[in-house]
């Protein structure tokens, strides 16, 4: 009998049965392996998904097809029964390691800008639209007062003209402002064009310009430049000139028609103030139904609107502040502040008050009123507040008789070069303030400002002023030269400004205070803080300033050799002789000077800010409590021998702080700062 076939069948049956027996015997082990692999695959999917979501949400990218397919396979695998092979799970898990999970999406040609309801811009928008559609007009300049609506109009152009169009490859919005940063503007352009950060973030200006030019030269683009203050060389930044092939456009906003001229725009359009009806409509929109809650409030609202003189941003700011005022009385008070603050600030306080403390109190009261009216932001107690530039412009405009006398008060910031011919237009000015501007070339000849009362020249690089600079300023009362770090010399005629009442030389490098300064007999405020390298203060000068009420000489870098011969003691003696001196801030660097101060009741009554520097040999100091209560700041610097400071109470009792000691818990009404540097006597951990 042939048993071969039977054995063959038996063998096949055994193989099949054996495999099943192995599966059954190793079932638990296989299930555990599959569970572990499935969990690992699930965790890997979560990690990949997080990377994908990050790229898609934050970097405006889209997942690759490979990654998307893998994620769907994993999801399908997880949904199936455990009967899938372990090998399949392992294989799918091995495919889940990606270098790139998403591709960056191309940037949208134009980004919609956030914008609220607009009033009174439709006609202007139509004019700009016609210019944009005119192939002969490649550049447009929109100019007008600050707050008149130029930025809002530019947003309207961006949103209602460019958004939704397919014929521009890129519409780039750039806030220029000041001071201008070319590289920041280039960064905005490169980011908008989708250039990877790593490709340009370490490049210099020239390399960025080359990259921008390469990207834009064949594109049809629009550049929207907001808040320009001076000419920009667009080609220097990498922006190609528009041509007949690309038909690109440039639209800019500025407060100065001169900027439009300097930029050589094809079309200049002035953005005008709103009409009375438009103004009132906008104001009511910000105030709400309150306008109709009382007949007097509606009448007063029209007065407020009239003071805003058609400036939309002023209307918005003031309208929001008035929304919280519920009674006619509240509105009347706010209107009084609104009408008075330009006159108060433009007129100054030296004219009105004989006492500086009264002037300061009045100034602080006005500032508080402006803060309550939302015309200023900040806190008087912290010595800091700020005014919106549009509100400032409106105040200047009102002070200049609603713009009719626009050169009456001049405020210029960061002007690179003031030409000599421009100063001729200022001859009728009463107040001039130049900040961070290059003025030497502009004043190469003696200016003639016969009506000038206030001159502020701050934060420039000038080293001197030409001889004759002040000879035709007969009524100037305020001269502020703070922050001119390189200024080391002033013309001698400065000392012949007989009407001068306020002189500020803080943060200059003035080397000499000449004997002729004693001619300034009307001087009430003299500020010499932080002067670098002061070598000479002529004797018997300060004591001749008979009307001096405030003297400051804090933290001066002095090269006066007479220190050892009692210079500071002599200076204190001169200050002690001044009948009207009421405020003094000074740094005392020698032991004799400290002793002189501590023995003078007059000086202690005047002191507001006191700093002791070095003071070799000073071991102990005793300050009356009454002196500390009047002071605003007290400082000790590098007084290495000082061991103890005592506070003398009014009843003769003494408290103090020393190594291991404690400060008494007295009520110091004005003292807001005590600084101690480089001293050994005080352990602040006690």
C-alpha positions as CSV (number, residue, x, y, z in Angstrom):
1,X,0.0,0.0,0.0
2,X,1.4,3.3,-1.0
3,X,1.4,5.6,2.2
4,X,3.0,8.6,0.5
5,X,-0.2,10.6,-0.2
6,X,-1.4,9.9,3.3
7,X,1.9,11.1,4.8
8,X,1.8,14.2,2.7
9,X,-1.7,15.1,3.8
10,X,-0.7,14.4,7.4
11,X,2.4,16.6,7.1
12,X,0.4,19.5,5.7
13,X,-2.2,19.0,8.4
14,X,0.5,19.1,11.1
15,X,2.2,22.2,9.6
16,X,-1.1,24.0,9.6
17,X,-2.0,22.8,13.1
18,X,1.5,23.6,14.5
19,X,1.3,27.2,13.2
20,X,-2.1,27.6,14.9
21,X,-0.7,26.1,18.1
22,X,2.2,28.5,18.0
23,X,-0.2,31.4,17.5
24,X,-2.3,30.2,20.4
25,X,0.7,29.5,22.7
26,X,2.3,33.0,21.9
27,X,-1.0,34.8,21.7
28,X,-0.5,36.8,24.9
29,X,3.1,37.8,23.9
30,X,1.9,38.9,20.4
31,X,-0.9,40.9,21.9
32,X,1.5,42.7,24.2
33,X,3.9,43.5,21.3
34,X,1.0,44.7,19.2
35,X,-0.2,46.9,22.0
36,X,3.2,48.5,22.6
37,X,3.7,49.1,18.9
38,X,0.3,50.6,18.5
39,X,0.9,53.0,21.4
40,X,4.2,54.0,20.0
41,X,2.6,54.6,16.6
42,X,-0.2,56.6,18.3
43,X,2.3,58.8,20.1
44,X,4.3,59.3,16.9
45,X,1.2,60.4,15.1
46,X,0.4,62.9,17.9
47,X,4.0,64.3,17.6
48,X,3.7,64.6,13.8
49,X,0.3,66.2,14.1
50,X,1.6,68.8,16.6
51,X,4.3,69.8,14.2
52,X,1.9,70.0,11.3
53,X,-0.6,72.2,13.2
54,X,2.3,74.5,14.3
55,X,3.5,74.9,10.7
56,X,-0.1,75.4,9.4
57,X,-1.2,77.9,12.0
58,X,1.8,80.0,12.8
59,X,3.8,79.9,9.5
60,X,1.0,79.8,7.0
61,X,2.1,76.4,5.6
62,X,0.3,73.3,4.2
63,X,1.1,69.7,5.1
64,X,2.8,67.7,2.4
65,X,0.9,64.9,0.6
66,X,3.3,62.3,2.0
67,X,2.6,63.4,5.6
68,X,-1.2,63.7,5.0
69,X,-1.3,60.1,3.5
70,X,0.7,58.7,6.4
71,X,-1.6,60.4,9.0
72,X,-4.7,58.8,7.2
73,X,-3.0,55.4,7.1
74,X,-2.3,55.6,10.9
75,X,-5.9,56.6,11.6
76,X,-7.2,53.7,9.5
77,X,-4.8,51.3,11.2
78,X,-6.0,52.4,14.6
79,X,-9.6,51.8,13.6
80,X,-9.0,48.2,12.5
81,X,-9.1,45.1,14.7
82,X,-6.0,43.7,16.3
83,X,-5.8,41.0,13.6
84,X,-3.6,43.2,11.5
85,X,-0.1,41.9,11.4
86,X,2.6,43.2,13.8
87,X,4.9,43.6,10.8
88,X,2.5,46.0,9.1
89,X,2.3,48.2,12.2
90,X,6.1,48.1,12.5
91,X,6.5,49.1,8.9
92,X,4.0,52.0,9.2
93,X,5.8,53.2,12.4
94,X,9.1,53.2,10.6
95,X,7.7,55.5,7.9
96,X,6.6,58.2,10.4
97,X,9.9,60.1,10.7
98,X,9.8,63.2,8.5
99,X,12.3,65.9,8.0
100,X,9.7,68.3,6.5
101,X,6.1,68.0,7.5
102,X,4.7,71.1,5.7
103,X,5.4,73.4,2.8
104,X,5.2,77.2,3.3
105,X,2.1,78.6,1.5
106,X,2.7,81.6,-0.8
107,X,1.7,84.9,1.0
108,X,-1.6,86.4,0.0
109,X,-0.9,89.3,-2.4
110,X,-2.6,91.8,0.0
111,X,-3.4,91.7,3.7
112,X,-6.6,93.3,4.9
113,X,-6.0,96.0,7.5
114,X,-8.3,96.4,10.6
115,X,-10.4,99.4,10.1
116,X,-13.5,100.8,11.7
117,X,-16.3,102.9,10.2
118,X,-15.1,105.8,8.1
119,X,-16.7,109.2,7.8
120,X,-16.2,111.7,5.0
121,X,-13.6,109.8,3.0
122,X,-15.7,108.5,0.1
123,X,-14.9,111.4,-2.3
124,X,-11.2,111.3,-1.5
125,X,-11.2,107.6,-2.0
126,X,-12.8,108.0,-5.4
127,X,-10.1,110.5,-6.4
128,X,-7.3,108.1,-5.3
129,X,-9.0,105.2,-7.1
130,X,-9.0,107.2,-10.4
131,X,-5.3,107.9,-10.0
132,X,-4.6,104.2,-9.3
133,X,-6.4,103.3,-12.5
134,X,-4.5,106.0,-14.5
135,X,-1.5,104.3,-16.1
136,X,0.3,107.6,-16.3
137,X,0.2,108.0,-12.5
138,X,2.8,105.7,-10.8
139,X,3.0,107.4,-7.4
140,X,0.5,109.3,-5.2
141,X,1.2,111.5,-2.2
142,X,-1.5,112.1,0.4
143,X,-0.7,115.0,2.7
144,X,-2.5,116.8,5.5
145,X,-2.7,117.7,9.2
146,X,-1.9,115.0,11.7
147,X,-5.2,113.2,12.6
148,X,-7.0,114.4,9.5
149,X,-7.5,110.8,8.3
150,X,-4.6,110.0,6.0
151,X,-3.8,106.6,7.6
152,X,-7.5,105.7,7.6
153,X,-7.8,106.6,3.9
154,X,-4.7,104.5,3.1
155,X,-6.4,101.5,4.9
156,X,-9.5,102.1,2.9
157,X,-7.5,102.0,-0.3
158,X,-5.8,98.8,0.8
159,X,-9.0,97.1,1.8
160,X,-11.5,98.4,-0.7
161,X,-9.3,98.8,-3.8
162,X,-6.5,96.2,-3.6
163,X,-8.2,93.4,-1.6
164,X,-9.9,91.0,-4.0
165,X,-7.9,92.1,-7.1
166,X,-5.9,89.6,-9.0
167,X,-3.8,91.9,-11.1
168,X,-1.2,92.8,-8.3
169,X,1.4,90.2,-7.4
170,X,2.1,92.0,-4.0
171,X,0.7,94.9,-2.0
172,X,3.1,95.8,0.8
173,X,2.0,98.0,3.7
174,X,4.9,99.8,5.4
175,X,4.8,102.1,8.5
176,X,7.8,104.4,8.0
177,X,7.4,106.9,11.0
178,X,10.6,108.4,12.5
179,X,13.4,108.0,13.1
180,X,13.5,106.0,9.8
181,X,15.1,102.5,9.8
182,X,15.8,101.4,6.2
183,X,16.7,97.8,7.3
184,X,13.4,97.4,9.3
185,X,11.5,98.5,6.1
186,X,13.5,96.0,4.1
187,X,12.6,93.3,6.7
188,X,8.9,94.1,6.2
189,X,9.2,93.8,2.4
190,X,11.2,90.5,2.5
191,X,8.7,88.9,5.0
192,X,5.8,89.9,2.8
193,X,7.4,88.4,-0.2
194,X,7.8,85.1,1.6
195,X,11.5,85.0,1.8
196,X,12.7,82.5,4.5
197,X,14.1,84.3,7.6
198,X,17.3,82.4,7.5
199,X,18.0,83.6,4.0
200,X,18.2,87.3,4.9
201,X,18.1,87.9,8.7
202,X,21.9,88.2,8.9
203,X,22.3,90.2,5.7
204,X,23.3,93.8,5.5
205,X,21.4,96.6,3.9
206,X,23.0,96.2,0.5
207,X,22.4,92.5,0.4
208,X,18.8,92.9,1.4
209,X,18.3,95.6,-1.3
210,X,19.7,93.2,-3.9
211,X,17.3,90.4,-2.8
212,X,14.3,92.7,-2.8
213,X,15.2,94.1,-6.3
214,X,15.5,90.5,-7.7
215,X,12.1,89.5,-6.2
216,X,10.2,92.7,-7.4
217,X,11.7,93.6,-10.7
218,X,9.4,91.4,-12.8
219,X,6.3,91.8,-10.5
220,X,3.4,94.2,-10.5
221,X,3.4,95.5,-7.0
222,X,2.0,98.3,-4.9
223,X,3.9,99.9,-2.0
224,X,1.8,101.7,0.6
225,X,4.1,104.0,2.8
226,X,2.4,105.4,5.9
227,X,3.6,108.3,8.0
228,X,6.5,109.6,6.1
229,X,8.5,112.5,7.4
230,X,11.4,112.8,4.9
231,X,12.5,111.6,1.5
232,X,13.3,107.9,1.1
233,X,15.4,106.5,-1.8
234,X,13.2,103.6,-2.8
235,X,15.8,102.2,-5.2
236,X,18.4,102.3,-2.4
237,X,16.0,100.0,-0.4
238,X,15.7,97.6,-3.4
239,X,12.4,98.8,-4.7
240,X,12.6,99.1,-8.5
241,X,11.2,102.1,-10.4
242,X,7.8,101.4,-11.9
243,X,7.8,101.0,-15.7
244,X,5.3,100.4,-18.5
245,X,5.7,96.6,-18.2
246,X,5.0,96.2,-14.5
247,X,2.7,99.2,-13.9
248,X,3.5,99.2,-10.2
249,X,2.2,101.8,-7.8
250,X,3.5,103.7,-4.8
251,X,1.1,105.5,-2.4
252,X,2.4,107.5,0.6
253,X,1.0,109.6,3.4
254,X,2.7,112.5,5.1
255,X,2.0,115.7,7.0
256,X,4.2,117.7,4.7
257,X,3.6,118.6,1.1
258,X,7.4,119.1,0.9
259,X,7.8,115.3,1.4
260,X,5.6,114.8,-1.7
261,X,7.8,117.1,-3.6
262,X,11.0,115.5,-2.4
263,X,9.6,112.0,-3.4
264,X,8.7,113.4,-6.8
265,X,5.2,111.9,-6.8
266,X,3.1,112.1,-9.9
267,X,0.0,113.2,-8.1
268,X,-0.4,115.1,-4.8
269,X,-3.7,115.1,-3.0
270,X,-4.5,117.1,0.2
271,X,-6.6,115.3,2.8
272,X,-8.9,118.0,4.2
273,X,-10.7,118.2,7.5
274,X,-14.3,117.0,7.8
275,X,-17.3,119.2,7.2
276,X,-19.3,120.4,10.3
277,X,-22.0,117.8,9.6
278,X,-19.5,115.0,9.2
279,X,-17.7,116.0,12.4
280,X,-20.9,116.0,14.4
281,X,-21.9,112.6,13.0
282,X,-18.6,111.1,13.9
283,X,-18.6,112.6,17.4
284,X,-22.2,111.3,18.1
285,X,-21.1,107.9,16.9
286,X,-18.3,107.8,19.6
287,X,-20.4,109.4,22.4
288,X,-23.5,107.4,21.7
289,X,-27.1,108.2,22.8
290,X,-25.7,110.4,25.6
291,X,-25.8,113.4,23.2
292,X,-29.6,113.2,23.1
293,X,-30.1,112.6,26.8
294,X,-30.3,116.3,27.7
295,X,-30.8,119.4,25.5
296,X,-27.8,121.2,27.2
297,X,-25.5,118.2,26.4
298,X,-26.4,118.4,22.7
299,X,-25.6,122.1,22.7
300,X,-22.3,121.5,24.6
301,X,-21.4,118.7,22.2
302,X,-21.5,121.1,19.3
303,X,-19.1,123.4,21.2
304,X,-16.7,120.4,21.7
305,X,-16.9,119.5,18.0
306,X,-16.1,123.1,17.0
307,X,-13.0,123.0,19.2
308,X,-11.8,119.9,17.3
309,X,-11.8,121.9,14.1
310,X,-12.6,118.9,11.8
311,X,-9.8,116.6,12.9
312,X,-11.2,113.1,12.9
313,X,-8.7,111.6,15.3
314,X,-9.1,114.5,17.8
315,X,-12.9,113.9,17.6
316,X,-12.5,110.2,18.2
317,X,-10.2,110.6,21.2
318,X,-12.2,113.4,22.8
319,X,-15.5,111.7,21.9
320,X,-14.5,108.6,23.8
321,X,-13.5,110.6,26.8
322,X,-16.8,112.5,26.9
323,X,-18.8,109.3,26.7
324,X,-18.3,108.9,30.5
325,X,-19.5,112.4,31.4
326,X,-23.2,112.2,32.2
327,X,-24.2,115.7,33.2
328,X,-24.1,119.1,31.6
329,X,-21.8,120.3,34.5
330,X,-19.3,117.5,33.6
331,X,-19.3,118.6,30.0
332,X,-18.9,122.3,30.9
333,X,-15.8,121.5,32.9
334,X,-14.3,119.4,30.1
335,X,-14.9,122.1,27.6
336,X,-13.1,124.6,29.9
337,X,-10.0,122.4,30.0
338,X,-10.2,121.8,26.2
339,X,-10.3,125.5,25.5
340,X,-7.7,126.6,28.0
341,X,-4.9,124.0,27.6
342,X,-3.3,125.4,24.4
343,X,-3.1,128.9,25.8
344,X,-1.8,127.6,29.2
345,X,1.1,125.6,27.7
346,X,2.0,128.0,24.9
347,X,2.1,130.9,27.4
348,X,4.1,129.2,30.0
349,X,4.2,129.8,33.7
350,X,7.1,132.2,34.2
351,X,4.9,135.1,33.1
352,X,2.1,134.4,35.6
353,X,3.8,133.4,38.8
354,X,6.5,135.0,40.9
355,X,7.1,131.8,42.9
356,X,8.3,128.7,41.2
357,X,6.4,126.4,43.6
358,X,3.1,128.1,42.7
359,X,4.0,127.7,39.0
360,X,4.8,124.0,39.5
361,X,1.6,123.4,41.4
362,X,-0.5,125.2,38.7
363,X,1.3,123.2,36.0
364,X,0.6,119.9,37.8
365,X,-3.0,120.9,38.3
366,X,-3.4,121.5,34.6
367,X,-1.8,118.2,33.8
368,X,-4.2,116.4,36.1
369,X,-7.1,118.1,34.4
370,X,-5.8,117.0,31.0
371,X,-5.4,113.5,32.1
372,X,-8.9,113.4,33.4
373,X,-10.1,114.8,30.1
374,X,-8.0,112.0,28.3
375,X,-5.9,114.6,26.6
376,X,-2.8,113.2,28.4
377,X,-1.8,109.8,29.4
378,X,0.3,109.1,32.5
379,X,0.6,109.9,36.2
380,X,1.8,113.3,37.6
381,X,3.1,111.6,40.7
382,X,5.5,109.5,38.6
383,X,6.8,112.6,36.8
384,X,5.8,111.1,33.5
385,X,3.0,111.6,31.1
386,X,2.6,111.7,27.3
387,X,0.4,113.4,24.8
388,X,-0.9,111.8,21.6
389,X,1.0,113.5,18.7
390,X,-2.3,114.4,17.1
391,X,-3.6,116.1,20.3
392,X,-0.2,117.9,20.5
393,X,-0.6,119.1,16.9
394,X,-4.1,120.3,17.6
395,X,-2.9,122.2,20.6
396,X,-0.1,123.9,18.5
397,X,-2.6,124.6,15.8
398,X,-5.1,126.2,18.2
399,X,-2.2,128.2,19.7
400,X,-1.2,129.5,16.3
401,X,-4.7,131.0,15.8
402,X,-6.1,127.9,14.1
403,X,-3.1,127.6,11.8
404,X,-3.2,131.2,10.5
405,X,0.1,132.0,12.2
406,X,1.8,128.7,11.6
407,X,5.3,130.0,12.4
408,X,4.3,131.4,15.7
409,X,5.3,128.2,17.5
410,X,7.6,125.7,15.8
411,X,8.3,122.1,16.9
412,X,10.6,120.0,14.7
413,X,12.0,116.6,15.5
414,X,14.8,114.6,13.9
415,X,15.3,116.9,10.9
416,X,18.6,115.8,9.3
417,X,19.5,119.3,8.0
418,X,17.9,122.6,8.6
419,X,18.8,124.9,5.7
420,X,19.6,128.5,6.4
421,X,16.9,129.9,4.2
422,X,14.3,128.0,6.2
423,X,15.1,130.0,9.4
424,X,14.2,133.2,7.6
425,X,10.5,132.0,7.7
426,X,10.8,131.8,11.5
427,X,11.5,135.4,12.2
428,X,8.1,135.9,13.7
429,X,8.3,132.9,15.9
430,X,7.7,133.2,19.7
431,X,8.7,129.7,20.6
432,X,11.0,127.2,18.8
433,X,11.7,123.7,19.8
434,X,14.2,121.5,17.8
435,X,14.8,117.9,19.0
436,X,17.5,115.7,17.6
437,X,18.1,118.0,14.6
438,X,21.2,119.1,12.8
439,X,21.2,122.8,13.2
440,X,24.8,124.1,12.7
441,X,24.4,124.6,8.9
442,X,21.0,126.2,9.4
443,X,22.3,128.8,11.8
444,X,25.6,129.5,10.0
445,X,24.5,133.2,10.0
446,X,23.0,135.0,13.0
447,X,19.2,134.5,13.1
448,X,16.9,137.5,13.7
449,X,14.2,136.4,16.2
450,X,13.1,139.7,17.8
451,X,9.9,138.1,19.2
452,X,11.4,134.8,20.4
453,X,10.7,134.0,24.0
454,X,11.5,130.3,24.2
455,X,14.3,128.4,22.5
456,X,14.7,124.7,23.0
457,X,17.6,123.0,21.2
458,X,17.9,119.5,22.5
459,X,19.7,116.2,21.7
460,X,21.8,117.4,18.7
461,X,25.4,116.8,17.7
462,X,26.4,120.4,17.7
463,X,29.7,121.3,19.3
464,X,29.2,125.1,19.5
465,X,27.0,127.9,18.3
466,X,28.4,130.7,16.1
467,X,29.3,134.1,17.4
468,X,26.4,136.5,17.1
469,X,23.8,133.7,17.4
470,X,21.9,135.4,20.3
471,X,22.5,139.0,19.4
472,X,19.0,139.5,17.9
473,X,16.9,137.7,20.5
474,X,16.2,140.7,22.8
475,X,13.2,139.2,24.7
476,X,14.2,135.5,25.0
477,X,13.3,134.2,28.5
478,X,13.8,130.5,28.2
479,X,17.0,128.8,26.8
480,X,17.1,125.0,27.0
481,X,20.2,123.3,25.6
482,X,19.8,120.0,27.4
483,X,21.2,116.8,25.8
484,X,23.8,118.3,23.5
485,X,26.6,116.1,24.7
486,X,29.2,117.6,22.5
487,X,28.4,121.2,23.2
488,X,31.4,122.7,25.0
489,X,31.1,126.4,24.2
490,X,28.5,129.1,24.0
491,X,28.9,132.6,22.5
492,X,29.6,135.3,25.0
493,X,26.5,137.2,24.0
494,X,24.5,134.5,25.9
495,X,25.5,136.4,29.0
496,X,23.9,139.6,27.6
497,X,20.4,138.1,27.3
498,X,19.0,140.5,29.9
499,X,15.5,139.1,29.8
500,X,16.6,135.5,30.3
501,X,14.9,133.7,33.3
502,X,15.6,130.0,32.6
503,X,18.9,128.5,31.5
504,X,19.3,124.7,31.2
505,X,22.7,123.3,30.4
506,X,22.1,119.7,31.6
507,X,23.9,116.9,29.8
508,X,26.3,119.2,27.9
509,X,30.1,119.5,28.0
510,X,30.2,123.2,28.9
511,X,33.8,123.8,30.2
512,X,33.4,127.3,31.7
513,X,30.8,129.3,33.5
514,X,32.2,132.8,32.8
515,X,32.2,135.8,35.0
516,X,29.8,137.6,32.5
517,X,27.0,135.2,33.5
518,X,26.4,137.6,36.5
519,X,24.8,140.0,34.1
520,X,21.7,137.7,33.9
521,X,20.2,139.4,36.8
522,X,16.6,138.3,35.9
523,X,17.6,134.6,35.9
524,X,15.3,132.5,38.1
525,X,16.4,128.9,37.2
526,X,19.9,127.7,36.5
527,X,20.4,124.0,35.7
528,X,23.9,122.5,35.5
529,X,23.3,118.8,36.1
530,X,25.4,116.2,34.5
531,X,27.8,118.6,32.8
532,X,30.8,116.7,31.6
533,X,34.3,118.2,32.2
534,X,33.3,121.5,33.9
535,X,36.5,123.3,34.7
536,X,35.7,126.7,35.8
537,X,32.8,128.4,37.7
538,X,34.0,132.0,38.1
539,X,33.8,133.3,41.7
540,X,31.2,135.9,42.7
541,X,28.9,134.9,39.8
542,X,26.1,133.0,41.5
543,X,25.8,135.5,44.3
544,X,25.0,138.2,41.7
545,X,22.0,136.3,40.3
546,X,19.8,138.1,42.8
547,X,16.5,136.7,41.4
548,X,17.7,133.1,41.3
549,X,15.0,130.8,42.8
550,X,16.2,127.4,41.6
551,X,19.8,126.1,41.3
552,X,20.8,122.5,40.3
553,X,24.2,121.0,40.0
554,X,23.9,117.2,40.4
555,X,26.3,114.6,39.3
556,X,28.7,116.9,37.5
557,X,31.9,115.5,36.1
558,X,34.2,118.2,37.3
559,X,37.8,119.0,36.6
560,X,37.9,121.9,39.0
561,X,41.2,121.8,40.9
562,X,40.1,124.4,43.4
563,X,38.0,121.7,45.2
564,X,40.8,121.2,47.7
565,X,40.9,124.9,48.3
566,X,37.2,125.2,49.2
567,X,35.6,125.8,45.9
568,X,32.3,124.0,46.9
569,X,32.3,125.8,50.2
570,X,32.5,129.1,48.4
571,X,29.7,128.1,46.0
572,X,27.5,127.2,49.0
573,X,28.3,130.5,50.6
574,X,27.2,132.3,47.4
575,X,24.0,130.3,47.3
576,X,23.3,131.1,50.9
577,X,23.3,134.8,50.1
578,X,20.5,134.6,47.6
579,X,17.3,136.0,49.1
580,X,14.8,134.3,46.8
581,X,16.5,130.9,46.5
582,X,13.9,128.3,47.4
583,X,15.0,125.1,45.5
584,X,18.4,123.6,45.4
585,X,19.7,120.3,44.1
586,X,23.4,119.6,44.5
587,X,26.2,117.0,44.8
588,X,28.7,117.6,47.6
589,X,32.1,115.9,47.0
590,X,34.1,117.2,50.0
591,X,33.9,117.0,53.8
592,X,34.1,120.8,54.2
593,X,31.2,121.2,51.8
594,X,29.1,118.7,53.8
595,X,29.9,120.6,57.0
596,X,28.9,123.9,55.4
597,X,25.6,122.5,54.3
598,X,24.8,120.9,57.7
599,X,25.5,124.2,59.5
600,X,23.3,126.3,57.2
601,X,19.6,126.5,57.9
602,X,19.0,128.5,54.7
603,X,20.5,125.8,52.5
604,X,18.7,123.0,54.4
605,X,15.4,124.8,53.9
606,X,16.0,124.9,50.1
607,X,17.4,121.4,49.5
608,X,15.3,119.1,47.3
609,X,17.9,116.7,46.0
610,X,21.2,115.9,47.8
611,X,23.9,113.5,46.8
612,X,27.2,113.0,48.7
613,X,30.0,111.7,46.5
614,X,33.3,110.4,47.8
615,X,33.6,112.8,50.8
616,X,36.9,111.5,52.1
617,X,37.0,111.4,55.9
618,X,33.2,111.7,56.4
619,X,32.4,109.2,59.1
620,X,29.1,110.4,60.5
621,X,26.3,112.6,59.2
622,X,23.3,114.0,61.1
623,X,20.2,115.2,59.1
624,X,17.3,117.0,60.8
625,X,14.0,115.2,60.2
626,X,12.5,118.5,58.9
627,X,15.2,118.6,56.1
628,X,14.5,115.0,55.1
629,X,10.7,115.7,54.9
630,X,11.3,118.5,52.4
631,X,13.7,116.5,50.3
632,X,12.7,114.5,47.2
633,X,15.9,112.4,46.9
634,X,19.0,111.5,48.9
635,X,22.0,109.7,47.7
636,X,25.4,108.4,49.0
637,X,28.0,107.4,46.5
638,X,31.5,105.9,47.3
639,X,31.5,107.4,50.8
640,X,33.7,104.6,52.0
641,X,34.4,106.0,55.5
642,X,30.8,106.8,56.3
643,X,29.7,104.6,59.3
644,X,26.5,106.2,60.5
645,X,23.7,108.5,59.4
646,X,21.5,110.0,62.1
647,X,18.1,111.5,61.8
648,X,17.6,114.3,64.3
649,X,14.0,114.4,65.5
650,X,12.3,117.6,66.4
651,X,12.2,116.7,70.1
652,X,16.0,116.2,70.3
653,X,15.7,112.4,70.0
654,X,18.0,110.8,67.4
655,X,17.4,107.8,65.3
656,X,19.6,106.5,62.5
657,X,20.8,103.7,60.3
658,X,24.2,102.2,60.4
659,X,25.8,98.8,60.1
660,X,23.2,96.7,61.9
661,X,21.0,99.7,62.6
662,X,17.4,100.6,61.5
663,X,15.7,103.5,59.8
664,X,12.9,105.0,61.9
665,X,9.4,104.7,60.5
666,X,9.0,108.5,60.1
667,X,6.5,110.0,57.7
668,X,8.6,111.4,54.8
669,X,6.1,113.3,52.8
670,X,8.2,114.1,49.7
671,X,11.2,111.7,49.8
672,X,10.7,109.2,47.1
673,X,14.3,108.0,46.4
674,X,17.3,107.0,48.6
675,X,20.2,105.6,46.7
676,X,23.3,104.0,48.2
677,X,26.2,102.9,46.0
678,X,29.8,102.0,46.9
679,X,29.3,102.6,50.6
680,X,30.1,100.1,53.4
681,X,28.0,101.4,56.3
682,X,24.6,100.0,55.5
683,X,23.5,96.4,55.7
684,X,20.2,96.4,53.8
685,X,19.4,92.9,55.1
686,X,19.0,94.0,58.7
